[in-house]
Amino acid sequence: MFKNKNEDKNNLCGDRIRELRQGFPTKLSQRALADKMQLIGIDLDKNAIQRIECGKRFVTDIELKGFSQVFGVSLDELL
């Protein structure tokens, strides 16, 4: 058993990030979200976004802060 897994997921925020991305005023693709993250200095690609949303990838605190900045939400709202 993995200590860091939560219901077979490696993060708590993936589902919320997907909801925010799809509900964004212009409905961002995973690639467009990755581009926005890169513009603020966070090096993610489309595949990383996909793995985060599926819960297959851990998310760092720096990445969480970037997602909150891109979506204009608090860190609590991501979790």
Backbone bond lengths (Angstrom), bond angles and torsions (degrees), N, CA, C in turn:
res aa  C-N    CA-C-N  psi(-1)  N-CA   C-N-CA  omega(-1)  CA-C   N-CA-C  phi
1 M - - - 1.459 - - 1.522 109.97 -
2 F 1.317 115.75 138.53 1.451 121.45 179.72 1.522 110.36 -87.98
3 K 1.316 116.26 136.68 1.461 120.29 178.92 1.524 112.15 -71.21
4 N 1.313 117.23 -29.62 1.460 121.03 -173.45 1.517 114.25 -94.48
5 K 1.304 118.08 -1.23 1.461 119.50 -176.45 1.519 111.44 -87.35
6 N 1.305 115.06 141.12 1.448 123.03 177.79 1.526 106.90 -125.56
7 E 1.332 116.33 102.92 1.468 120.60 -178.23 1.525 110.97 53.67
8 D 1.318 116.87 48.15 1.467 124.13 178.90 1.518 113.85 64.34
9 K 1.316 117.53 24.05 1.458 121.08 176.91 1.528 108.63 -122.78
10 N 1.327 114.88 149.82 1.459 121.22 179.77 1.525 113.04 -97.31
11 N 1.318 118.04 4.67 1.463 120.75 176.60 1.526 109.36 -153.31
12 L 1.312 114.97 163.41 1.467 121.31 178.24 1.524 112.23 -100.88
13 C 1.325 116.94 -13.51 1.463 120.83 -169.22 1.523 114.73 -102.10
14 G 1.319 118.93 -7.86 1.465 120.90 -173.79 1.520 114.44 -58.28
15 D 1.326 116.08 -45.23 1.472 119.11 179.93 1.525 110.90 -63.13
16 R 1.328 116.26 -41.19 1.468 120.62 -179.08 1.526 111.15 -67.48
17 I 1.326 116.89 -38.61 1.467 120.21 178.25 1.525 109.58 -63.19
18 R 1.333 117.48 -41.69 1.472 120.76 177.20 1.531 110.11 -60.87
19 E 1.337 116.90 -45.78 1.470 120.45 179.53 1.522 111.29 -59.40
20 L 1.327 116.35 -45.19 1.459 120.22 -179.02 1.525 111.18 -66.52
21 R 1.328 116.86 -40.65 1.470 120.69 179.69 1.524 110.58 -63.16
22 Q 1.323 116.87 -45.43 1.467 120.40 -178.49 1.524 112.24 -72.97
23 G 1.328 116.98 -25.75 1.450 120.57 179.50 1.515 113.82 -93.38
24 F 1.324 117.09 0.70 1.459 121.82 178.80 1.520 108.24 -59.17
25 P 1.327 118.37 146.01 1.466 120.21 -176.38 1.535 114.62 -49.09
26 T 1.324 116.98 -34.41 1.466 119.36 179.54 1.526 112.03 -108.01
27 K 1.322 118.65 16.71 1.474 125.52 -178.26 1.525 111.49 41.73
28 L 1.309 115.76 89.89 1.459 122.27 -177.52 1.526 112.07 -72.96
29 S 1.311 116.04 141.22 1.461 120.19 168.53 1.531 106.87 -80.39
30 Q 1.306 116.00 167.76 1.464 119.03 177.03 1.528 110.01 -62.33
31 R 1.318 116.74 -37.83 1.466 120.31 178.17 1.530 111.43 -64.79
32 A 1.327 117.10 -41.71 1.469 120.54 179.76 1.526 110.45 -65.66
33 L 1.334 117.25 -37.92 1.464 119.96 176.57 1.521 110.23 -64.58
34 A 1.326 117.06 -42.57 1.468 120.53 177.64 1.528 110.22 -60.66
35 D 1.327 117.11 -40.38 1.465 121.27 178.04 1.521 110.79 -62.20
36 K 1.336 117.38 -43.56 1.467 121.09 178.96 1.531 110.75 -63.51
37 M 1.318 116.54 -39.07 1.464 120.18 178.43 1.531 109.90 -65.61
38 Q 1.327 117.33 -39.84 1.456 120.21 179.23 1.527 111.56 -65.52
39 L 1.328 116.50 -33.93 1.469 119.89 178.46 1.521 112.63 -63.91
40 I 1.338 117.12 -26.10 1.470 119.39 178.04 1.527 111.44 -100.01
41 G 1.347 116.33 11.88 1.458 120.66 172.17 1.513 116.13 93.56
42 I 1.331 117.68 14.73 1.461 121.07 179.45 1.528 107.80 -110.44
43 D 1.322 115.56 114.41 1.461 121.61 -172.40 1.523 111.22 -83.86
44 L 1.323 115.80 91.21 1.457 122.98 175.05 1.520 108.12 -126.28
45 D 1.328 115.81 148.15 1.458 119.35 173.74 1.526 109.29 -114.55
46 K 1.320 116.56 178.23 1.459 121.96 -177.78 1.526 111.50 -57.46
47 N 1.313 117.13 -39.45 1.458 120.74 -179.25 1.526 111.70 -65.67
48 A 1.314 117.28 -37.44 1.466 120.63 177.55 1.529 110.04 -65.43
49 I 1.328 117.47 -41.59 1.464 121.31 177.67 1.531 109.62 -61.03
50 Q 1.328 116.52 -43.63 1.460 120.57 179.68 1.533 110.53 -61.25
51 R 1.330 117.55 -45.03 1.466 120.85 -179.06 1.530 111.24 -66.84
52 I 1.332 117.20 -34.91 1.467 120.56 176.68 1.518 109.68 -64.88
53 E 1.327 116.87 -48.66 1.462 120.59 -177.81 1.529 112.21 -63.40
54 C 1.318 117.23 -31.80 1.474 120.83 178.57 1.520 112.56 -83.59
55 G 1.324 116.92 -7.52 1.459 120.43 -179.43 1.511 114.11 81.96
56 K 1.323 117.79 13.83 1.458 121.43 -178.39 1.526 113.13 -89.67
57 R 1.331 117.24 -10.11 1.467 121.29 -175.76 1.522 109.83 -125.85
58 F 1.327 114.48 138.53 1.461 119.51 173.05 1.528 108.74 -69.37
59 V 1.322 117.00 154.00 1.463 122.75 178.73 1.522 107.98 -120.42
60 T 1.326 116.69 128.54 1.463 120.29 -179.99 1.524 110.17 -80.10
61 D 1.311 115.41 163.48 1.459 119.56 178.35 1.528 111.12 -64.48
62 I 1.315 117.43 -33.90 1.468 121.10 178.54 1.534 109.92 -65.86
63 E 1.333 116.32 -40.80 1.466 120.09 177.75 1.520 110.79 -66.21
64 L 1.340 117.57 -40.34 1.470 120.76 176.77 1.517 110.76 -58.42
65 K 1.332 115.80 -44.19 1.462 119.93 179.20 1.533 110.02 -61.64
66 G 1.324 116.75 -40.21 1.469 120.69 177.93 1.514 112.39 -63.64
67 F 1.338 116.90 -44.39 1.468 119.95 177.96 1.531 110.26 -61.09
68 S 1.328 116.83 -41.49 1.465 119.00 -179.69 1.525 110.81 -64.09
69 Q 1.332 116.39 -35.60 1.468 120.73 178.43 1.529 110.82 -68.73
70 V 1.319 117.12 -45.85 1.470 121.03 -178.91 1.526 111.18 -62.38
71 F 1.338 116.62 -43.10 1.460 120.63 -176.64 1.524 113.16 -87.80
72 G 1.320 117.76 -10.48 1.464 120.77 -179.43 1.527 112.55 67.15
73 V 1.325 116.45 38.71 1.464 121.79 178.89 1.517 109.07 -125.79
74 S 1.321 116.01 165.07 1.468 119.95 178.17 1.525 109.71 -78.88
75 L 1.309 115.55 162.85 1.467 120.35 176.92 1.527 110.00 -61.21
76 D 1.314 117.26 -37.07 1.471 120.62 178.52 1.525 111.76 -59.80
77 E 1.330 116.61 -36.24 1.462 119.89 -179.29 1.528 112.58 -69.39
78 L 1.323 117.03 -21.00 1.464 120.53 176.92 1.526 111.33 -78.27
79 L 1.306 115.59 -25.93 1.464 119.52 -177.28 1.507 110.90 -97.74
